[in-house]
């Protein structure tokens, strides 16, 4: 049985997500936040695993994003929570850059 390849979807131009910047996009009905950090672009689900609030207004620092409600921080690469009250990770998505276009695997 052959494993199917991941489907990448073009979601934004690279210039729309500068380092330290964020952009919310929708990918197959899922709200995803693109974050420029550590000279990369990360894609995570735009939903805190603890408060079920969107992360788009959260702070971005040193490779993490915080929930604006309770301050839980999540690692942008792994989605793992870095402090309470969150204990469950957030979803992360693979990103690739093709030319000047950001693509996210869904």
Buried (B, 14 or more C-beta within 10 A) or exposed (E): EEEEEEEBBEBBEBEBBEEEBBBBBEBEEBBBBBBBBEEEBBBBBBBBBBBEBBBBEBEBEEBBBBBBBBBBBBBBBEBBBBEEEBEEBBEBBEBEEEEEEBBBBB
